[in-house]
Amino acid sequence: MPKQTAPQSTVRYFLPFYIGSILLMGRLLWPFVSIVILSLLLGHLFWPVYVVLKRRMSNSFASLITCLLIVLLVFVPLIFLVVALSKEAVSYTQYLKEINLAAQITDFIQNSTLLARLQTRLSGLGFAVQAEDISSNLSNYASQIGLFLYDMARSWAANIMIFLAAFALMVVIIFFLLLDGGRLLKFILRLSPLPDRQNHQLIVKFQEISAAILLGNGICGLLQGGLGGLLFVYFGFTSPVMWGMVMAMAAFLPIVGIGLVLLPASLIVWLNGHLGQAIFIVLFYLTLSMSVDYLLKPQLVGRKVNMHPILVFLGILGGIKLFGVLGIIYGPLIITGFLTMADIYLKNYAPERRIAD
């Protein structure tokens, strides 16, 4: 039977109720948005595993085994990381209180002949650099990192039951997404007012960026953070797990990366008189960054994700400011949605314009 078109007056009265139901549905599910987004990303990442398993067993059992793998590979290591990070963040915060970092940095700068000559040169150029200002900025930088990680770890530890409940809910969502994800996608596509070709373009772009976030940035970030933490263990630096976590998060930033931690560390080692160790840290940073960014990451995600590094950089920083740690994921996703919609508009709906050279 052909679909009957509703009268214009009926559509006019129906639309407010339809839009209102969408807004209410969004308000109802808003507390679970983060869990749903992470479930979609993890479900997409482990989808090939589910496809292989369901060839040899029932769909439900294949989905259950896939969820168990997610628990073993994601949840269990995350618990150990949270516990270790909590301990080191507390120890690091206590360490900063005991050593009076600002006073130590001030004494070091005042007793350093190299920095004294640099200070004289800068003063001759009209730049007044005070040891107190440098020490204050450096100590604030170190303290803010420690307090940020301490607050994050303390929040996770204090709300461990909420964390467990959220992850359990995420596993349940992934279980049903693997089973019924195809039907859910068809339902969403039927609701979409866009043509099928444009819907497909949006889906492909989000799949590519989710692979880039979880496979490219996620695995590469963990690799760089883990190796950076081992470097800190080798040199006997304090809080290697905490600084490894900082490097894993910094690795998401395409411009600075783990250099945000390793370059200041090499500078501190050099100022302490260990030039060889400082050079080794710099060479370690360059080798690790270049090998991961130019060799490993393209192999994991391919070269289909074309997004300017400055957009990724600003998107991640803006995402962290708006959404916290999860902004590392949300920022690139939001930018991807905008760029894809802009591309659809320019190709299909924008009026033809002549731009003068």
C-alpha positions in Angstrom: 0.0 0.0 0.0 1.5 3.4 -0.9 2.3 5.8 1.9 -0.4 8.4 2.4 0.6 12.0 2.7 -0.9 13.8 5.7 -2.7 17.1 5.2 -0.5 20.2 5.7 -2.6 21.3 8.7 -2.1 17.9 10.4 1.7 18.2 9.9 1.7 21.7 11.3 0.0 20.5 14.5 2.0 17.2 14.7 5.5 18.8 14.4 5.5 20.6 17.8 4.5 17.4 19.6 7.2 15.5 17.7 9.9 18.0 18.4 8.8 18.1 22.1 9.0 14.4 22.4 12.6 14.5 20.9 13.6 17.1 23.4 12.1 15.2 26.3 13.8 12.0 25.2 17.1 13.8 25.0 16.6 15.3 28.5 15.7 11.8 29.8 18.9 10.2 28.3 21.2 13.2 28.9 22.7 11.8 32.2 23.8 8.7 30.2 25.2 10.5 27.1 28.9 9.8 28.1 28.2 6.1 28.7 26.3 5.7 25.5 29.1 7.5 23.4 31.8 5.4 25.0 29.7 2.3 24.4 29.3 3.1 20.8 33.0 3.7 20.4 34.0 0.5 22.2 31.3 -1.5 20.4 32.6 -0.3 17.0 36.2 -1.1 18.0 35.3 -4.7 19.1 32.8 -5.3 16.3 35.3 -7.4 14.2 35.8 -9.7 17.2 32.0 -10.1 17.5 31.7 -10.9 13.7 34.4 -13.6 14.0 32.8 -15.1 17.1 29.3 -15.3 15.8 30.4 -17.5 12.9 31.0 -20.2 15.4 28.4 -19.7 18.0 25.0 -18.0 18.6 24.8 -14.2 18.4 24.0 -13.8 22.1 26.9 -16.0 23.2 29.3 -14.2 20.8 28.1 -10.8 22.2 28.7 -12.1 25.8 32.2 -13.3 25.0 33.0 -10.0 23.3 31.8 -8.1 26.4 34.0 -10.3 28.6 37.0 -9.5 26.5 36.2 -5.8 26.9 36.1 -6.2 30.7 39.5 -8.1 30.7 41.2 -5.8 28.2 39.8 -2.4 29.3 38.2 -2.5 32.7 40.7 -4.6 34.7 43.8 -2.6 33.6 41.8 0.6 34.2 41.2 -0.4 37.8 44.9 -1.1 38.4 45.8 2.2 36.8 43.3 4.1 39.0 44.7 2.5 42.2 48.3 3.2 41.2 47.5 6.7 40.1 45.6 7.5 43.3 48.6 6.4 45.4 51.2 8.4 43.4 49.0 11.5 43.1 48.6 11.6 46.9 52.3 11.0 47.4 53.2 13.6 44.8 51.0 16.2 46.4 52.5 15.5 49.9 56.0 15.7 48.3 55.3 19.1 46.9 54.1 20.4 50.3 57.2 19.0 52.1 60.0 20.2 49.8 58.8 23.8 49.3 59.3 23.6 45.6 59.2 27.3 44.9 62.0 28.0 47.4 64.2 25.2 45.9 63.7 26.5 42.4 64.5 30.1 43.5 67.7 28.9 45.2 68.7 26.9 42.2 68.2 29.8 39.7 70.1 32.2 41.9 73.1 29.8 42.3 73.2 28.9 38.6 75.9 30.8 36.7 74.3 29.8 33.3 71.0 31.2 34.2 72.7 34.3 35.7 74.4 35.0 32.4 71.1 34.5 30.6 69.4 36.8 33.0 72.0 39.5 32.4 71.7 39.1 28.6 67.9 39.4 28.8 68.2 42.5 31.0 70.4 44.1 28.5 67.7 43.6 25.9 65.1 45.2 28.2 63.5 42.0 29.5 63.6 41.9 33.3 63.5 38.3 34.5 63.2 37.7 38.2 64.1 34.3 39.8 61.0 34.5 41.9 58.8 34.8 38.9 60.4 31.8 37.2 60.2 29.7 40.3 56.6 30.7 40.9 55.5 29.8 37.4 57.4 26.4 37.4 56.1 25.4 40.8 52.6 26.4 39.9 52.9 24.3 36.7 54.0 21.2 38.7 51.5 21.8 41.5 48.6 22.2 39.1 49.4 19.0 37.3 49.7 17.1 40.6 46.5 18.6 42.0 44.6 17.9 38.8 45.6 14.2 38.9 45.1 14.0 42.6 41.5 15.4 42.3 40.8 13.1 39.4 42.2 10.0 41.2 40.5 10.9 44.4 37.2 11.4 42.6 37.5 8.0 40.9 38.5 6.3 44.2 35.7 8.0 46.2 33.1 7.2 43.6 34.3 3.7 42.9 30.8 2.2 43.2 29.5 4.8 40.7 32.4 4.0 38.4 31.6 0.2 38.7 27.9 0.8 38.0 28.7 3.1 35.0 31.0 0.5 33.5 28.5 -2.3 34.1 25.9 -0.3 32.3 28.3 0.4 29.5 28.9 -3.4 29.1 25.1 -4.0 29.0 24.7 -1.3 26.4 27.5 -2.8 24.3 26.0 -6.3 24.6 22.7 -5.1 23.1 24.4 -2.8 20.6 26.3 -5.8 19.2 23.1 -7.8 18.9 20.7 -5.1 17.7 23.0 -2.3 16.4 22.0 -3.0 12.8 18.3 -2.5 13.5 19.0 0.6 15.6 21.0 2.1 12.8 18.2 1.4 10.3 15.7 3.1 12.6 17.9 6.2 13.0 18.4 6.4 9.2 14.7 6.2 8.6 14.2 9.2 11.0 17.0 11.2 9.4 15.7 13.8 6.9 19.0 13.6 4.9 19.3 11.5 1.8 20.9 8.0 2.2 24.1 9.1 0.5 24.6 11.9 3.0 23.7 9.7 6.0 26.3 7.2 4.8 28.9 10.0 4.6 28.2 11.0 8.2 28.4 7.4 9.4 31.7 6.7 7.6 33.3 9.9 9.0 32.3 9.1 12.5 33.6 5.5 12.1 36.9 6.9 10.8 37.3 9.4 13.6 36.3 6.9 16.3 39.0 4.5 15.0 41.5 7.4 15.0 40.6 8.2 18.6 40.6 4.7 20.1 43.1 2.9 17.9 45.3 5.8 16.8 45.4 8.2 19.7 44.3 5.7 22.3 46.8 2.9 21.7 49.6 5.2 20.7 49.0 7.4 23.7 49.1 4.4 26.0 52.3 3.2 24.3 54.0 6.6 24.6 52.8 7.1 28.2 53.9 3.6 29.2 57.4 4.0 27.7 57.7 7.5 29.1 56.8 6.2 32.5 59.5 3.4 32.2 62.0 6.2 31.3 61.1 7.9 34.5 61.5 4.7 36.4 65.0 4.2 34.8 66.2 7.6 35.8 64.6 7.4 39.3 62.2 10.3 38.9 59.3 10.5 41.3 55.7 9.4 40.4 56.4 7.6 37.1 52.8 6.3 36.9 51.4 9.8 37.3 53.7 11.4 34.8 53.2 8.4 32.4 49.4 9.2 32.6 50.1 12.8 31.9 52.2 11.8 28.8 49.5 9.4 27.6 47.0 12.3 27.7 49.4 14.8 26.2 50.0 12.3 23.3 46.5 13.1 22.0 47.7 16.7 21.3 49.2 16.7 17.8 51.5 19.6 18.1 53.2 19.3 21.5 52.5 15.6 22.4 54.7 14.0 25.1 57.2 16.8 24.7 55.0 18.7 27.1 56.5 16.5 29.9 59.8 15.2 28.4 61.3 18.5 27.3 60.9 20.2 30.6 62.2 17.0 32.3 65.3 17.1 30.0 65.8 20.8 30.9 65.6 20.1 34.6 68.1 17.2 34.2 70.5 19.5 32.2 70.3 22.3 34.8 71.2 19.8 37.4 74.4 19.1 35.6 73.6 15.9 33.8 74.0 16.9 30.1 74.3 13.3 28.8 71.0 12.3 30.4 69.3 15.4 29.1 70.4 14.7 25.6 69.2 11.1 25.9 65.8 12.2 27.1 65.5 14.6 24.1 66.6 11.8 21.6 64.1 9.4 23.3 61.3 11.9 22.8 62.1 12.6 19.2 62.5 8.8 18.4 59.3 7.8 20.2 57.2 10.6 18.8 58.3 10.3 15.2 58.1 6.5 15.1 54.6 6.4 16.6 53.2 9.4 14.7 54.7 8.6 11.3 55.0 4.8 11.4 52.6 3.1 13.8 49.6 5.5 13.8 49.1 5.5 10.0 49.2 1.7 10.1 46.5 1.6 12.7 44.0 4.2 11.3 45.2 4.6 7.7 45.3 8.0 6.0 41.6 8.6 5.6 41.1 11.0 8.5 42.0 14.3 7.1 41.8 16.9 9.8 44.2 19.8 10.3 46.4 19.3 13.4 45.5 22.8 14.7 41.8 21.8 14.6 42.5 18.6 16.5 44.6 20.6 19.0 42.0 23.2 19.6 39.2 20.6 19.6 40.9 18.6 22.3 41.7 21.6 24.5 38.2 23.0 24.1 36.7 19.5 24.8 38.7 19.1 28.0 37.6 22.6 29.1 33.9 21.8 28.5 33.7 18.1 29.3 36.7 17.2 31.4 38.9 14.3 30.5 36.3 12.9 28.1 36.7 16.0 26.0 39.7 14.2 24.5 37.0 12.1 22.7 34.2 14.6 22.4 36.3 17.4 20.9 37.3 15.6 17.7 33.9 14.1 17.3 32.2 17.5 17.4 34.7 18.9 14.9 34.1 15.9 12.7 30.3 16.4 12.8 30.7 20.1 11.9 33.2 19.5 9.0 31.1 16.7 7.6 27.9 18.8 7.7 29.8 21.8 6.2 31.0 19.5 3.4 27.4 18.3 2.7 26.1 21.9 2.7 28.8 23.1 0.3 28.4 20.3 -2.1 24.6 20.1 -2.1 22.9 23.2 -0.8 25.3 26.2 -1.0 24.5 28.7 -3.8 27.1 29.0 -6.6 29.4 31.9 -6.0 32.3 33.3 -7.9 35.2 34.2 -5.7 37.6 36.8 -7.2 41.3 35.9 -7.2 
